[in-house]
Amino acid sequence: MKRAATSELQTQFEVSERRACVVLEQPRSTQRYQIKQKTEETALCRRLREVVRRRPRFGYRRLTAILKREGWHVNAKRIHRLCRKEGLKVRRTVRKKRALGQSANACHVRRAERKNHVWTWDFVFDRTTRGTTLKWLSIVDEHTRECLSLKVARRITSEDVIDTLAELFAMRGVPEAIRSDNGPEFVSRAIREWLARLSIETRYVAPGSPWENGYAESFHSKLRDEFLSRETFESVSSARKQTAAWRQDYNHHRPHSSLGYLTPAEFAARCTASTPEKTSATPQPSPPFQQHSDLTQPRLS
């Protein structure tokens, strides 16, 4: 008798879902919503962590470009959300603001307009595990952002620089201009006169104004952040192998934000060469030094 009375009392006070939602002013859809587990999310997070472990300095936009290349149907907002969820945020480097330079040869004043129009070159340094100094000579096409050469050695002389340039000229053609700072490596008479004979303009930026050679500085920041700071070099030979692998990855696999997340090689393939195109036939590196034996040949150490 007690159970029957209790059941009758419960039935008396039961309210329909519709009535309860009306009283509480709550949409009925909230009572029937079921969370849909995204089976793809787990696999995507796993792959995202794998990419980040390999490239820890990439932001969510570049990660999005890489995942899209692999066939994932994602957008930047989703990858940004997953990066925050997984704690994969890249720590920003605080940089000081610098005033703009006033040189007429600055990269923002005389811009590269096409492929093989303006090349830029500079040096960057590091050390082996034994403390031996290593020196990299980088040559970059300012328009396509391609790393044309990344030569590493313990020391680099003027003749080494001309050898590298002559090899590039034979393979890629002669640029119209080369931009650099006023370091002793680039203002030596041997190099300047050799470039002048090939009708290549030398664009030197103002002293103490590295931002005027911004393409070289930008490339070196990526080189330092993504390669030199992450790798250890046992010897010069191992540094050369690692450098060649990184340069190949940079040109052919690394999406570049300034190129619409195309790789430099992909962007260069869509560009036309500098016009009028100069002949690729260049003199051998030895004649300039033979003909100008009276000139001093400073070592680029």
Secondary structure, DSSP 8 states (H G I E B T S, - for coil): -HHHHHHHHHHHH---HHHHHHHHT--THHHH------HHHHHHHHHHHHHHHH-TT--HHHHHHHHHHTT----HHHHHHHHHHHT----------------TT-TTTS---SBTSEEEEEEEEEE-TT--EEEEEEEEETTT--EEEEEEES-EEHHHHHHHHHHHHHHH---SEEEE---TTTS-HHHHHHHHHTT-EEEE--TT-GGGGHHHHHHHHHHIIIIITT---SSHHHHHHHHHHHHHHHHHTS-BGGGTTB-HHHHHHTS-B-SS--------SHHHHHHTTTS---EE-
